[in-house]
Amino acid sequence: MTHNETATGVTSDVAAIRRVMDETGHPAFLMVDAVSSLASIDFRMDEWKVDVCVSGSQKGLMMPAGLGITCVSEKALEARRSSARQPRCYFDYLDMLAQNKNGYFPYTPALPMLYGLKEALHALEEEGLENVFKRHAYLAGGVRAAVQEGWKLNVCAKKPEWYSDTVSAVVVPEGFDAAKVIDRAFRRYNLSLGAGLSKVAGKVFRIGHLGDCNELMLLSAIGGAELAMIDCGLPIEPGSGIAAAQRYWREHESAASGTTGGM
């Protein structure tokens, strides 16, 4: 399953899936894509009895793309040792473990990325994971206020319990093409918005609010998205999203400052 689905801005309840699996005694392994949730939204490998977690360096870990981050349970490792028959090499956990215990890799490691990962983990430890999660929820609240209260639009997630604290997928009104908004934002305002994929292609554009991010960065993104939407003919009041986000952040507590208002 996917913990946080990036294209639609939907967060799923991994713990609930584990509870159902346990209640029914289902023997399946629980494998979780945590690419856009790890280090941004609370994820509990041991408590939720996740067997395999896969993530990447380019989202909550605040690095360029290039590292695959994975964690595997003892249950899954035992299955690899005892019953796996498919030949493999590059993605074999056992090869990695055998080399890692002596301080080596089975192939050339991306050393600059590993040094970057070390610094990213130090930054997360310095802020404290609970504060990181609170900051993401706080910033996401401001973006959703811009979308729903300012622009009078909807996010793709249908219920608040599914709202993502790392990315918001903004649904454009019927008759408008989100791809044109994305194109206008990039070509005219040098703003890179995420695109909708598959069934939501052309129906949504995405604003990311994770990693090394604060209110001022997001106000720029909100302002640029407003300009692009207005240029494309959407009925958006200039400044409405910015004002709604500002009100939200001034009225709610920032985990970074410990007070109401901005960082």
VMD Tcl script that draws the C-alpha trace (Angstrom):
set ca {
  {0.00 0.00 0.00}
  {0.97 3.64 -0.35}
  {1.17 5.63 2.88}
  {0.92 9.01 1.16}
  {-0.19 9.09 -2.48}
  {1.64 12.00 -4.09}
  {-0.44 12.53 -7.23}
  {-3.72 12.97 -5.32}
  {-2.53 14.26 -1.93}
  {-4.18 11.39 -0.05}
  {-2.79 9.84 3.16}
  {-3.88 6.29 3.96}
  {-4.18 4.60 7.36}
  {-1.42 1.98 7.45}
  {-2.20 1.05 11.05}
  {-5.81 0.26 10.14}
  {-4.71 -2.07 7.34}
  {-2.41 -3.88 9.78}
  {-5.25 -4.26 12.28}
  {-7.48 -5.87 9.64}
  {-4.67 -8.18 8.57}
  {-4.12 -9.26 12.16}
  {-7.85 -9.69 12.89}
  {-8.27 -11.98 9.89}
  {-4.97 -13.77 10.44}
  {-3.90 -12.93 6.89}
  {-0.36 -14.14 6.15}
  {0.51 -11.48 3.56}
  {3.50 -9.22 4.01}
  {2.66 -5.55 4.57}
  {4.77 -3.55 2.12}
  {4.52 0.24 2.24}
  {5.53 2.98 -0.18}
  {6.57 5.86 2.09}
  {8.24 8.01 -0.57}
  {6.33 11.21 0.25}
  {5.63 10.51 3.92}
  {8.86 9.36 5.57}
  {10.34 12.09 7.82}
  {7.26 14.27 7.21}
  {4.21 12.29 8.42}
  {4.23 9.90 11.39}
  {5.29 6.44 10.21}
  {5.80 3.53 12.64}
  {7.65 0.57 11.14}
  {7.67 -1.62 14.25}
  {4.36 -0.60 15.85}
  {2.44 -1.14 12.60}
  {4.40 -4.33 11.87}
  {5.40 -3.19 8.41}
  {7.45 -5.84 6.61}
  {9.00 -3.73 3.87}
  {9.17 0.07 3.65}
  {10.51 1.84 0.57}
  {11.22 5.55 0.38}
  {13.55 7.98 -1.37}
  {15.94 10.81 -0.63}
  {14.11 13.57 -2.52}
  {11.09 14.31 -0.32}
  {11.05 14.54 3.48}
  {14.78 13.83 3.67}
  {15.39 17.12 1.80}
  {17.95 15.81 -0.68}
  {18.24 15.38 -4.44}
  {16.75 12.24 -5.95}
  {19.17 9.34 -6.11}
  {19.01 7.23 -2.96}
  {16.52 4.45 -2.38}
  {15.74 4.19 1.34}
  {14.40 0.85 2.53}
  {13.75 -1.02 5.76}
  {12.82 -4.69 6.04}
  {11.42 -6.76 8.90}
  {12.94 -9.94 10.31}
  {9.85 -11.80 9.05}
  {10.55 -10.67 5.48}
  {14.27 -11.41 5.79}
  {13.48 -14.92 6.99}
  {11.23 -15.44 3.97}
  {14.12 -14.35 1.75}
  {16.43 -16.84 3.44}
  {14.06 -19.79 3.54}
  {11.65 -19.64 0.62}
  {12.66 -17.09 -2.03}
  {13.65 -18.83 -5.24}
  {13.75 -16.06 -7.84}
  {17.35 -15.21 -8.83}
  {18.37 -11.72 -7.85}
  {21.45 -9.60 -7.28}
  {21.21 -5.81 -7.20}
  {18.25 -5.53 -4.81}
  {19.14 -8.47 -2.58}
  {18.91 -7.56 1.10}
  {21.16 -10.48 2.08}
  {24.00 -9.24 -0.13}
  {23.67 -5.80 1.46}
  {23.64 -7.19 5.01}
  {26.63 -9.45 4.40}
  {28.74 -6.54 3.15}
  {27.41 -3.86 5.53}
  {28.45 -5.73 8.68}
  {32.09 -5.26 7.59}
  {31.59 -1.63 6.61}
  {31.29 -2.25 2.88}
  {28.69 -2.26 0.07}
  {28.24 -4.97 -2.54}
  {28.59 -2.26 -5.21}
  {29.88 1.31 -5.42}
  {27.95 3.51 -2.96}
  {26.84 7.08 -3.70}
  {29.11 8.58 -1.05}
  {28.18 12.28 -1.55}
  {24.51 11.31 -1.14}
  {25.28 9.36 2.02}
  {27.07 12.38 3.50}
  {24.04 14.48 2.58}
  {21.75 11.92 4.22}
  {23.82 12.12 7.39}
  {23.36 15.90 7.53}
  {19.65 15.63 6.76}
  {19.20 13.18 9.65}
  {21.10 15.55 11.95}
  {18.74 18.38 10.94}
  {15.70 16.22 11.65}
  {17.08 15.15 15.02}
  {17.84 18.78 15.91}
  {14.27 19.87 15.16}
  {12.79 16.71 16.70}
  {10.49 14.40 14.73}
  {7.35 15.42 16.63}
  {8.07 19.07 15.77}
  {8.72 18.08 12.15}
  {5.29 16.42 11.97}
  {3.61 19.43 13.61}
  {5.35 21.84 11.22}
  {4.15 19.89 8.21}
  {0.57 19.83 9.53}
  {0.74 23.57 10.23}
  {2.09 24.45 6.77}
  {-0.38 22.11 5.07}
  {-3.26 23.78 6.92}
  {-2.29 27.13 5.43}
  {-2.13 25.75 1.91}
  {-5.53 24.06 2.27}
  {-6.95 27.34 3.60}
  {-5.68 29.06 0.45}
  {-7.33 26.42 -1.75}
  {-10.64 26.00 0.06}
  {-11.30 29.36 1.72}
  {-9.41 31.68 -0.60}
  {-9.83 30.17 -4.05}
  {-13.11 28.34 -3.24}
  {-11.73 25.18 -4.82}
  {-11.37 21.62 -3.54}
  {-8.44 19.36 -2.88}
  {-8.53 15.88 -4.40}
  {-8.76 14.09 -1.02}
  {-12.47 13.79 -0.20}
  {-12.33 13.80 3.62}
  {-10.16 15.66 6.15}
  {-8.82 12.40 7.61}
  {-7.26 11.69 4.21}
  {-5.69 15.14 3.69}
  {-1.96 14.92 3.09}
  {0.38 17.10 5.14}
  {3.06 16.90 2.45}
  {1.26 17.71 -0.81}
  {-2.08 19.22 -1.83}
  {-3.68 18.31 -5.16}
  {-5.86 21.24 -6.23}
  {-8.90 20.34 -8.38}
  {-9.55 22.90 -11.11}
  {-13.19 23.66 -12.06}
  {-14.92 21.70 -14.80}
  {-14.01 23.03 -18.23}
  {-10.47 24.10 -17.29}
  {-7.23 22.25 -17.92}
  {-4.82 21.97 -14.99}
  {-1.99 21.21 -17.44}
  {-2.35 24.72 -18.87}
  {-2.13 26.21 -15.38}
  {1.06 24.24 -14.75}
  {2.52 25.31 -18.08}
  {1.66 28.98 -17.50}
  {3.12 28.92 -13.98}
  {6.41 27.52 -15.26}
  {6.84 29.53 -18.47}
  {5.64 32.90 -17.17}
  {6.44 32.82 -13.44}
  {9.24 30.23 -13.18}
  {7.12 28.23 -10.72}
  {7.14 24.44 -10.88}
  {3.79 22.92 -9.87}
  {3.19 19.18 -9.77}
  {0.94 17.56 -12.37}
  {-1.95 15.17 -12.01}
  {-1.27 11.62 -13.13}
  {-3.42 8.90 -14.69}
  {-7.14 9.50 -13.90}
  {-6.49 12.99 -12.48}
  {-4.23 14.17 -15.33}
  {-5.43 17.61 -16.44}
  {-7.80 17.81 -13.49}
  {-5.42 18.80 -10.68}
  {-2.18 20.60 -10.05}
  {-0.10 19.97 -6.96}
  {1.62 22.19 -4.38}
  {4.23 20.42 -2.29}
  {4.74 21.51 1.31}
  {7.30 19.16 2.80}
  {10.95 19.01 3.73}
  {12.86 22.26 4.18}
  {9.87 24.56 3.79}
  {8.31 27.55 5.55}
  {5.47 30.07 5.24}
  {7.30 32.49 2.95}
  {8.22 29.78 0.46}
  {4.61 28.66 0.32}
  {3.24 32.19 -0.03}
  {5.37 32.47 -3.17}
  {3.95 29.21 -4.51}
  {0.38 30.22 -3.65}
  {0.86 33.64 -5.26}
  {2.35 32.13 -8.41}
  {-0.44 29.58 -8.68}
  {-2.99 32.40 -8.34}
  {-1.39 34.36 -11.16}
  {-1.27 31.30 -13.42}
  {-4.89 30.38 -12.73}
  {-6.11 33.92 -13.38}
  {-4.10 34.05 -16.61}
  {-5.82 30.80 -17.67}
  {-9.26 32.28 -17.03}
  {-10.14 30.61 -13.73}
  {-12.49 32.73 -11.58}
  {-9.94 33.40 -8.82}
  {-9.89 36.64 -6.84}
  {-6.33 38.05 -6.83}
  {-4.73 37.73 -3.40}
  {-7.51 35.54 -1.99}
  {-5.38 32.45 -1.44}
  {-2.48 34.40 0.00}
  {-4.79 36.17 2.45}
  {-6.43 32.91 3.58}
  {-3.06 31.24 4.15}
  {-1.78 34.25 6.08}
  {-4.87 34.22 8.32}
  {-4.46 30.52 9.00}
  {-0.78 30.77 9.92}
  {-1.32 33.82 12.13}
  {-4.17 32.09 13.97}
  {-2.44 28.73 14.48}
  {0.64 27.69 16.34}
  {3.90 27.15 14.52}
  {5.91 24.21 15.86}
  {9.10 26.03 14.87}
  {8.45 29.12 16.97}
  {6.23 27.66 19.69}
  {3.95 30.69 19.30}
  {1.17 31.82 17.00}
  {2.37 33.47 13.83}
  {5.25 32.81 11.45}
  {8.75 31.51 11.84}
}
mol new
graphics top color blue
foreach p $ca { graphics top sphere $p radius 0.5 }
foreach p [lrange $ca 0 end-1] q [lrange $ca 1 end] { graphics top cylinder $p $q radius 0.2 }
display resetview
